[in-house]
């Protein structure tokens, strides 16, 4: 059971092992794009390519859907990046229902663990397999693997590493469950020595706007944590009041200038652009102006007319 590309890697590694995939469950096709055409999930496209039985229920509590799942007589349900399951579904298989999650639970429960780990400046994260129960991401732990986060690593880059590592951990989990090698362990923050429990809620547009009154490091981590999607953005405003929305995909910490008012912009003769945060400067290296394609800051500055008194707000 899964929807995005993160789940495809897990499905593929199981398919290429000795296990029989009884069926694949994914989200219904959704309207997307400017033409509002129906778009299939990455998991659906892969399942169709491999000729796997495919289910796309509108409701996970639908009686017919639940009956179909029951009749499959599957030993195990595997969930990767999917919706929250009702008990009538996750309680069906003999071995239960397991979930692959892109964090070291109980840290970063929620929909966007990869993004929030980087936004919060974490130096490490990981992957977890666990048994699904009534509350989201709270079930008993099966296996975990810790990974470091690179100083400049983006959410997209970390996503791809966790996707590969996660698929391998998932396969080991299935193997160990079948061979009775696993003892599920309850999640316990106190035993884990966790002083603060960070959450990973869904990211909305208001979370993506840069507040230049934050420290340069906080802004840098926000840019990394939202790249390439949904992307951090700022508004460039001229003294006359003209505004331009600018997404920032890559940036660097910089101390090229003395501290100035947050949002102050400096552009040098080498086509380099800097914006002042609360304590230091951010150098922009890859951006996208609203309605344009993603490009280097050099190409952006070659085609963008710098207006008087331009600042970031």
Protein Blocks (a to p, Z undefined) as FASTA:
>chain_A
ZZblmlmmmmmmmmmmmbdcfbacddddddedjkopacddfklmmmmmnopacdddfblk
bmklmmmmmmnopabdcdehiadddfklmmmpmnlpaddddbddfehiajklmlmmmmno
pabdcdddddddfbghiaccfbdcdddddfklcfklmmmmmmmmmmmmmmmmmmmmmnop
accddddfklnopabdcddddddfklmpccfkbcfklmmmmmmmmccbebiadddddfko
pacddddfbdcddfkbccddehiacddfkopacdddfklccddfbdcdehiacddfklmm
mmpccdehiacZZ
